[in-house]
Amino acid sequence: MVTDDPWVDDLVTIAQTVSYTIWRNYKGFAEVDDIKQELLEWSLRRPDKLKEWLSPDLPKQEYRLGIKRLSKTFNRLADKYCRKEKAKKLGYSVYDEAFYSSGMIEELLPYVFSTEVITKDPNSEYVSGGGGDPATAGSFIVSVYDVKNALEILSKEQQAMIEMKYADGLTLAQIAEMYNISESTVSRKINTGIRSMNKELGGDNPWG
């Protein structure tokens, strides 16, 4: 599709690209054209937002930023749509899926390294009434088990640093001294590890 309005062509191209990219993760549950239609219909309902992001009058740098914002929004919307289609075909609710934010992972890490036999969290169950973080799909002990498994994907160094911080209570300065590196490097390695765990566990809750 080629028009006299470059922003329209950009919009359609982004919708097509995102639709195909997300579809690859949900083959058998959604069709590329249906995903694309969902994104274009969303766009038609929000002309003010499109004008803000893709106005031909915008400077090139701001226009490119608008393209990035639209791409990010389309990715989130396409993933939501496909999750719903998958749930519909498999016969479950999207709110039965469990999600772990980086903050939740950090709260659960001390229990992952604990030698005590824990049957539930002393403060809460880390379970909400649906669409929470993580959702009703998991009890506290299952949540701890999930985080423990996600920890295994990290390098031994990252695992050790995370254990020192969240189990042993060491400061970044103390860990940095042990490895003879800077505090910022320790912080980066730990944060990168937690983000990797977050991704392994399905990413942040898309329904939040």
Kinemage of the C-alpha trace (Angstrom):
@kinemage 1
@onewidth
@group {chain A} dominant
@subgroup {mainchain}
@vectorlist {calphas} color= white
{ca met a 1} P 0.000 0.000 0.000
{ca val a 2} L 1.503 3.323 -1.125
{ca thr a 3} L -0.192 6.663 -0.550
{ca asp a 4} L 0.586 10.346 -0.892
{ca asp a 5} L 0.967 10.524 2.892
{ca pro a 6} L 4.300 9.038 4.045
{ca trp a 7} L 3.043 8.698 7.627
{ca val a 8} L 0.175 6.456 6.469
{ca asp a 9} L 2.659 4.209 4.663
{ca asp a 10} L 4.826 4.150 7.789
{ca leu a 11} L 1.815 3.253 9.924
{ca val a 12} L 0.825 0.332 7.691
{ca thr a 13} L 4.422 -0.883 7.404
{ca ile a 14} L 4.883 -0.871 11.173
{ca ala a 15} L 1.584 -2.686 11.664
{ca gln a 16} L 2.602 -5.340 9.122
{ca thr a 17} L 6.083 -5.801 10.593
{ca val a 18} L 4.875 -6.010 14.181
{ca ser a 19} L 2.041 -8.366 13.246
{ca tyr a 20} L 4.426 -10.826 11.613
{ca thr a 21} L 6.974 -10.583 14.426
{ca ile a 22} L 4.414 -11.278 17.172
{ca trp a 23} L 2.583 -13.908 15.103
{ca arg a 24} L 5.732 -16.059 15.043
{ca asn a 25} L 5.311 -16.550 18.794
{ca tyr a 26} L 1.650 -17.542 18.463
{ca lys a 27} L 1.485 -19.704 15.330
{ca gly a 28} L -1.715 -21.694 15.277
{ca phe a 29} L -3.516 -19.288 17.587
{ca ala a 30} L -3.731 -16.086 15.519
{ca glu a 31} L -3.377 -14.957 11.910
{ca val a 32} L -1.073 -12.193 10.710
{ca asp a 33} L -3.858 -10.350 8.874
{ca asp a 34} L -6.114 -10.438 11.948
{ca ile a 35} L -3.360 -9.000 14.126
{ca lys a 36} L -2.678 -6.279 11.562
{ca gln a 37} L -6.382 -5.426 11.365
{ca glu a 38} L -6.526 -5.135 15.161
{ca leu a 39} L -3.640 -2.650 15.119
{ca leu a 40} L -5.074 -0.581 12.264
{ca glu a 41} L -8.496 -0.439 13.920
{ca trp a 42} L -6.832 0.765 17.121
{ca ser a 43} L -5.127 3.473 15.065
{ca leu a 44} L -8.360 4.626 13.439
{ca arg a 45} L -9.905 5.107 16.875
{ca arg a 46} L -7.031 7.363 17.966
{ca pro a 47} L -6.400 10.010 15.285
{ca asp a 48} L -5.191 12.514 17.886
{ca lys a 49} L -2.500 10.126 19.099
{ca leu a 50} L -1.355 9.435 15.543
{ca lys a 51} L -1.219 13.147 14.803
{ca glu a 52} L 0.908 13.638 17.912
{ca trp a 53} L 3.347 10.885 16.924
{ca leu a 54} L 3.368 10.975 13.108
{ca ser a 55} L 2.486 14.495 12.062
{ca pro a 56} L 4.261 15.428 8.788
{ca asp a 57} L 5.035 18.783 10.405
{ca leu a 58} L 7.219 17.238 13.103
{ca pro a 59} L 11.013 17.627 12.929
{ca lys a 60} L 12.716 14.442 11.679
{ca gln a 61} L 14.051 13.521 15.108
{ca glu a 62} L 10.637 13.819 16.758
{ca tyr a 63} L 9.023 11.914 13.893
{ca arg a 64} L 11.503 9.054 14.367
{ca leu a 65} L 10.703 9.093 18.088
{ca gly a 66} L 7.009 8.862 17.204
{ca ile a 67} L 7.747 5.834 15.015
{ca lys a 68} L 9.480 4.147 17.974
{ca arg a 69} L 6.566 4.932 20.294
{ca leu a 70} L 4.062 3.543 17.801
{ca ser a 71} L 6.141 0.392 17.297
{ca lys a 72} L 6.355 -0.188 21.029
{ca thr a 73} L 2.607 0.366 21.432
{ca phe a 74} L 1.818 -1.959 18.520
{ca asn a 75} L 4.038 -4.686 19.987
{ca arg a 76} L 2.183 -4.498 23.300
{ca leu a 77} L -1.250 -4.456 21.637
{ca ala a 78} L -0.406 -7.321 19.266
{ca asp a 79} L 0.877 -9.464 22.106
{ca lys a 80} L -2.281 -8.794 24.130
{ca tyr a 81} L -4.469 -9.705 21.172
{ca cys a 82} L -2.592 -12.955 20.544
{ca arg a 83} L -2.659 -13.906 24.227
{ca lys a 84} L -6.430 -13.530 24.181
{ca glu a 85} L -6.756 -15.615 21.009
{ca lys a 86} L -4.521 -18.330 22.463
{ca ala a 87} L -6.484 -18.413 25.708
{ca lys a 88} L -9.766 -18.569 23.786
{ca lys a 89} L -8.616 -21.540 21.686
{ca leu a 90} L -7.107 -23.435 24.611
{ca gly a 91} L -10.042 -22.743 26.912
{ca tyr a 92} L -8.498 -20.728 29.731
{ca ser a 93} L -8.575 -17.135 30.916
{ca val a 94} L -5.721 -14.751 30.221
{ca tyr a 95} L -5.979 -13.820 33.890
{ca asp a 96} L -4.842 -17.327 34.816
{ca glu a 97} L -1.363 -16.537 33.500
{ca ala a 98} L 1.376 -15.753 36.020
{ca phe a 99} L 3.691 -12.766 35.625
{ca tyr a 100} L 6.672 -11.639 37.670
{ca ser a 101} L 7.874 -8.041 37.683
{ca ser a 102} L 11.502 -7.276 38.471
{ca gly a 103} L 10.387 -5.931 41.848
{ca met a 104} L 8.532 -9.146 42.640
{ca ile a 105} L 11.579 -11.213 41.693
{ca glu a 106} L 13.713 -9.153 44.060
{ca glu a 107} L 11.237 -9.760 46.888
{ca leu a 108} L 11.241 -13.510 46.267
{ca leu a 109} L 15.020 -13.948 45.882
{ca pro a 110} L 15.799 -14.153 49.628
{ca tyr a 111} L 13.407 -17.122 49.880
{ca val a 112} L 15.044 -18.787 46.881
{ca phe a 113} L 18.330 -19.025 48.798
{ca ser a 114} L 16.734 -19.862 52.153
{ca thr a 115} L 17.562 -23.235 53.731
{ca glu a 116} L 14.316 -23.189 55.687
{ca val a 117} L 11.325 -25.192 54.522
{ca ile a 118} L 8.854 -22.501 53.523
{ca thr a 119} L 5.243 -23.283 52.768
{ca lys a 120} L 4.002 -19.720 52.407
{ca asp a 121} L 5.170 -16.162 52.537
{ca pro a 122} L 4.894 -14.739 56.065
{ca asn a 123} L 3.631 -11.422 54.708
{ca ser a 124} L 1.374 -12.312 51.796
{ca glu a 125} L 0.706 -15.034 49.275
{ca tyr a 126} L 2.116 -13.047 46.346
{ca val a 127} L -1.079 -13.959 44.574
{ca ser a 128} L -3.770 -11.585 43.414
{ca gly a 129} L -7.359 -12.157 42.403
{ca gly a 130} L -6.479 -12.308 38.714
{ca gly a 131} L -4.105 -10.567 36.365
{ca gly a 132} L -1.783 -9.890 39.281
{ca asp a 133} L 1.927 -10.300 39.683
{ca pro a 134} L 2.139 -13.250 39.730
{ca ala a 135} L -1.474 -14.144 39.038
{ca thr a 136} L -3.729 -16.725 40.619
{ca ala a 137} L -1.960 -19.487 38.704
{ca gly a 138} L 0.715 -19.823 41.365
{ca ser a 139} L 0.943 -20.071 45.141
{ca phe a 140} L 3.874 -18.570 47.006
{ca ile a 141} L 5.903 -21.773 47.026
{ca val a 142} L 5.385 -22.219 43.271
{ca ser a 143} L 6.438 -18.607 42.758
{ca val a 144} L 9.672 -19.245 44.641
{ca tyr a 145} L 10.257 -22.358 42.547
{ca asp a 146} L 9.695 -20.399 39.325
{ca val a 147} L 12.205 -17.728 40.341
{ca lys a 148} L 14.705 -20.408 41.377
{ca asn a 149} L 14.473 -22.013 37.942
{ca ala a 150} L 14.849 -18.637 36.224
{ca leu a 151} L 17.984 -17.996 38.264
{ca glu a 152} L 19.602 -21.026 36.622
{ca ile a 153} L 19.754 -19.296 33.223
{ca leu a 154} L 22.210 -16.707 34.550
{ca ser a 155} L 25.981 -16.988 34.579
{ca lys a 156} L 27.595 -18.393 37.722
{ca glu a 157} L 29.004 -14.948 38.449
{ca gln a 158} L 25.593 -13.298 38.263
{ca gln a 159} L 24.068 -16.012 40.453
{ca ala a 160} L 26.819 -15.535 43.024
{ca met a 161} L 26.439 -11.749 43.082
{ca ile a 162} L 22.674 -11.993 43.423
{ca glu a 163} L 23.035 -14.470 46.283
{ca met a 164} L 25.521 -12.184 48.047
{ca lys a 165} L 23.126 -9.245 47.795
{ca tyr a 166} L 19.747 -10.866 48.459
{ca ala a 167} L 20.713 -13.779 50.698
{ca asp a 168} L 23.872 -12.657 52.464
{ca gly a 169} L 22.933 -8.999 52.669
{ca leu a 170} L 26.227 -7.688 51.303
{ca thr a 171} L 26.387 -4.167 49.896
{ca leu a 172} L 27.394 -3.390 46.345
{ca ala a 173} L 30.662 -1.991 47.682
{ca gln a 174} L 31.447 -5.245 49.493
{ca ile a 175} L 30.672 -7.336 46.440
{ca ala a 176} L 32.712 -5.009 44.225
{ca glu a 177} L 35.686 -5.370 46.547
{ca met a 178} L 35.499 -9.160 46.374
{ca tyr a 179} L 35.536 -9.102 42.565
{ca asn a 180} L 37.927 -6.150 42.289
{ca ile a 181} L 35.492 -4.240 40.090
{ca ser a 182} L 33.440 -1.049 40.450
{ca glu a 183} L 30.113 -0.814 42.282
{ca ser a 184} L 28.454 0.318 39.054
{ca thr a 185} L 29.654 -2.839 37.310
{ca val a 186} L 28.238 -5.009 40.093
{ca ser a 187} L 24.941 -3.125 39.942
{ca arg a 188} L 24.785 -3.530 36.160
{ca lys a 189} L 25.478 -7.279 36.314
{ca ile a 190} L 22.844 -7.837 38.997
{ca asn a 191} L 20.211 -5.691 37.284
{ca thr a 192} L 20.902 -7.334 33.928
{ca gly a 193} L 20.479 -10.725 35.596
{ca ile a 194} L 17.140 -9.786 37.141
{ca arg a 195} L 15.883 -8.410 33.820
{ca ser a 196} L 16.897 -11.698 32.162
{ca met a 197} L 14.958 -13.602 34.826
{ca asn a 198} L 11.976 -11.336 34.257
{ca lys a 199} L 12.096 -12.110 30.533
{ca glu a 200} L 12.488 -15.851 31.199
{ca leu a 201} L 9.375 -15.753 33.375
{ca gly a 202} L 7.292 -14.094 30.677
{ca gly a 203} L 7.985 -10.421 31.237
{ca asp a 204} L 5.881 -7.840 33.031
{ca asn a 205} L 2.133 -8.256 33.282
{ca pro a 206} L 0.636 -7.018 29.955
{ca trp a 207} L -2.787 -6.611 31.573
{ca gly a 208} L -1.606 -4.205 34.251
